[in-house]
Amino acid sequence: MNMPEPVQEISNAEMATMCRQFATLMAAQVNILDIFEALREGTENRFLREVLYSVQEAVEMGRSLATAFSRYPQAFSPFFISMLRQGELEGELDRVLEELAEHYETRLATEVDARRRPEAGAFDLETVASAFQWIFTWLIGLLAAALLGAGGVYYATQTGALPGAAMPNILLLVGLVLLLGVLVFTLGRRRRTRRG
């Protein structure tokens, strides 16, 4: 019977923890080889331990951190690699690693992690809301467009309708309020994502 291969991925939580520990140890001026050893001991993810060992060997042979991590594109995004490269060039690797930790913590807070399961019998409303928030946003946006359209059509088709007629004004007002709500929500979400 064949044993399944271990999953070769690193979660946002593991990335955040690794970056935070790396940054803290670098700021404390711990030797980089000791940092890799501490990071390996601090994770239960077998794949991450193997990657950290390989990266440590590459660093020992004189490669940059960015180059060493870039050998694992399935685990480390181009964003992660470019941030490391920037930190190495500027001599501020600890600051960049702190920013990366915050980035992954933000992603952890805003994205649904399929592997994260609520306690038995518990209903995780936050996870459900996160999964469907864009569907709700689009539905509200469509409703707003329909109400604005209905109010506009009413004025366009009714001869002699005054701008003070109650029904089309209510449709236009509610549609406008819903549309503004969607825009404010979307812009606020984009700002939070950019900061992460």
C-alpha positions in Angstrom: 0.0 0.0 0.0 1.4 3.4 -1.0 1.7 6.1 1.6 0.4 9.5 0.5 3.1 12.1 -0.1 3.1 14.9 2.5 1.4 18.1 1.5 4.0 20.5 0.2 2.5 23.8 1.2 2.9 26.5 3.8 -0.2 28.2 5.3 -0.5 31.9 5.9 -0.3 31.3 9.7 3.0 29.4 9.2 4.4 32.1 6.9 3.4 34.9 9.4 5.0 33.0 12.3 8.2 32.2 10.3 8.6 35.9 9.2 7.9 37.3 12.7 10.4 34.9 14.3 13.0 35.6 11.6 12.6 39.4 12.0 12.9 39.2 15.8 16.0 37.1 15.7 17.6 39.3 13.0 16.9 42.4 15.0 18.6 40.7 18.0 21.6 40.1 15.7 21.5 36.3 16.0 23.7 34.5 13.5 21.7 33.7 10.4 22.6 30.0 10.5 21.3 29.8 14.1 18.2 31.6 13.0 17.5 28.8 10.5 18.0 26.2 13.1 15.6 28.0 15.5 13.0 28.3 12.7 13.2 24.6 11.9 12.8 23.7 15.5 9.8 26.1 15.8 7.7 24.5 13.1 5.7 21.3 12.8 5.4 21.5 9.0 7.8 18.9 7.6 7.9 20.6 4.2 8.8 24.0 5.7 11.6 22.3 7.8 13.0 20.8 4.6 12.8 24.1 2.8 14.5 26.0 5.6 17.3 23.4 5.7 17.8 23.8 1.9 17.8 27.6 2.1 20.3 27.5 5.0 22.6 25.3 2.8 22.3 27.8 -0.1 23.1 30.7 2.2 26.1 28.9 3.5 27.3 28.6 -0.1 27.0 32.3 -0.5 23.6 32.7 -2.1 21.3 35.6 -1.1 18.2 34.8 0.9 15.9 35.9 -2.0 17.8 33.6 -4.4 17.6 30.7 -2.0 13.9 31.0 -1.3 13.1 31.6 -5.0 14.1 27.9 -5.6 10.6 27.1 -4.1 8.1 29.0 -6.3 5.3 26.7 -5.2 5.7 27.9 -1.6 7.0 31.4 -1.8 5.3 34.0 -4.0 7.1 36.5 -6.3 6.0 39.2 -3.8 7.7 37.4 -0.9 10.9 37.0 -3.0 11.0 40.6 -4.2 10.4 41.9 -0.6 13.4 39.8 0.6 15.5 41.1 -2.2 14.5 44.7 -1.4 15.4 44.1 2.3 18.8 42.6 1.4 19.6 45.5 -0.9 18.6 48.2 1.6 20.1 46.4 4.6 16.8 46.3 6.4 15.9 42.7 6.2 14.4 42.7 9.8 12.0 45.5 8.9 11.0 43.8 5.6 10.4 40.5 7.5 8.2 42.4 10.0 6.2 43.8 7.1 5.8 40.3 5.5 4.6 38.9 8.9 2.0 41.7 9.0 1.0 40.9 5.4 0.5 37.2 6.1 -1.4 38.0 9.3 -3.7 40.3 7.4 -4.3 37.6 4.8 -5.1 35.2 7.6 -7.7 37.5 9.0 -9.4 38.3 5.7 -9.2 35.0 3.8 -11.0 31.7 4.5 -8.6 28.9 5.3 -10.2 25.7 4.2 -8.1 23.7 6.6 -9.3 25.8 9.6 -12.2 24.0 11.1 -14.5 25.4 13.9 -14.9 23.4 17.0 -17.3 20.5 16.8 -20.9 21.8 16.8 -19.9 25.4 16.5 -21.2 27.6 13.7 -18.5 30.0 12.5 -20.4 33.0 11.2 -17.2 35.0 10.5 -16.0 32.3 8.1 -19.3 32.1 6.3 -19.5 35.9 6.0 -16.0 36.1 4.7 -16.7 33.4 2.1 -19.8 35.1 0.8 -19.1 38.8 1.3 -18.3 39.5 -2.4 -21.5 37.7 -3.5 -23.5 39.9 -1.1 -21.7 43.0 -2.4 -22.5 42.2 -6.0 -26.1 41.4 -5.2 -26.5 44.7 -3.4 -24.7 46.5 -6.3 -27.2 44.9 -8.7 -30.1 45.8 -6.6 -28.9 49.4 -6.4 -28.5 49.6 -10.2 -32.0 48.1 -10.7 -33.5 50.7 -8.3 -31.7 53.6 -10.0 -32.7 52.2 -13.4 -36.4 51.8 -12.3 -36.5 55.4 -11.0 -34.9 56.7 -14.2 -37.2 54.7 -16.4 -40.2 56.0 -14.5 -39.2 59.6 -15.1 -38.3 58.9 -18.8 -41.6 57.1 -19.6 -44.2 59.1 -17.6 -45.3 62.2 -19.4 -45.9 65.0 -17.0 -44.2 63.3 -14.1 -42.8 66.0 -11.9 -39.3 65.5 -10.2 -41.2 65.6 -6.9 -43.1 62.4 -7.5 -42.7 60.1 -4.4 -42.2 56.6 -5.9 -39.4 57.3 -8.4 -37.6 59.6 -5.8 -37.7 56.7 -3.2 -36.3 54.3 -5.8 -33.5 56.7 -6.7 -32.7 57.5 -3.1 -32.5 53.9 -2.0 -30.6 52.9 -5.1 -28.1 55.7 -4.5 -27.6 54.9 -0.8 -27.0 51.2 -1.6 -24.6 52.0 -4.4 -22.6 54.4 -2.1 -22.5 51.7 0.5 -21.0 49.2 -2.0 -18.4 51.7 -3.1 -17.4 52.6 0.5 -17.1 48.9 1.4 -15.0 48.1 -1.7 -12.6 51.0 -1.4 -12.1 50.3 2.3 -11.4 46.7 1.6 -8.8 47.6 -1.1 -7.0 50.0 1.3 -6.8 47.2 3.9 -5.4 44.8 1.3 -2.8 47.3 0.0 -1.6 47.9 3.6 -1.3 44.1 4.1 
